[in-house]
Amino acid sequence: MKNIPAILPEPSASGKVRRTLALIAGCVAACIFSSCATGVKDTSRTFSGVVLDAGHGGHDSGTTSRYAGREKDATLDVVMRLRPKVASAGFRTVLTRSDDTFIPLDTRAAISNRQSNVIFVSVHFNDTPRSGIRGTEVYYTSPCSARIAQNILNQVAAIPGASSRGIHTANYRVLRKALYPAVLVECGYFSNPIEGRRCGSCEYRELLAQAIARGILIQRRGAGAMLAAE
Ligand SMILES: [Zn+2]
């Protein structure tokens, strides 16, 4: 242990002022930083609307695969199936796109950010050079989005033949810019022969839409209410 003087020298008046100013500056910086880092309005348990974001579109096809076609078509199909399910449960729905149009990521986030009391759900499909990889992943950035990610993942992974690759934090632009809780669902791998073919079928995309809708409802109402309503 080092020798510590029993009595610290009395700081000079200017030293006290400097230290006080540094302390105030530190607090202000910490407050500003934490509100920037988590500057998301936590509507995860109160939301009355859902922004549904079909990934890619227009000149941006997303991934393409011989098993499943173009990602932009699959994401739009899932979202168009998802919308009436979410709306019939009583939620306001907003789509970032409803046709084959390119929408910049910042615009997608802005569409969501100008709503009130919503959550943001982005739909994508995945690919990798390793064709053996399959399963659903859900990404989020703000901590208050984690439960939404988990609830959606649980429902998608419960589809017979589907599997979970977990929820993960990610700094994706469309999530990072969100002022409301936001998740990005990678529904499955186009690059896997089995999962790719499933993702390419209308039947499976209907199951995906049902599962994502159930995840959203469970998040808002709780699993008990959801089961009672069935
Ligand atoms: Zn994508």
Boltz pocket constraint, residues with backbone or C-beta under 6 A from the ligand:
constraints:
  - pocket:
      binder: B
      contacts: [[A, 55], [A, 56], [A, 62], [A, 63], [A, 71], [A, 123], [A, 124], [A, 125]]
      max_distance: 6.0
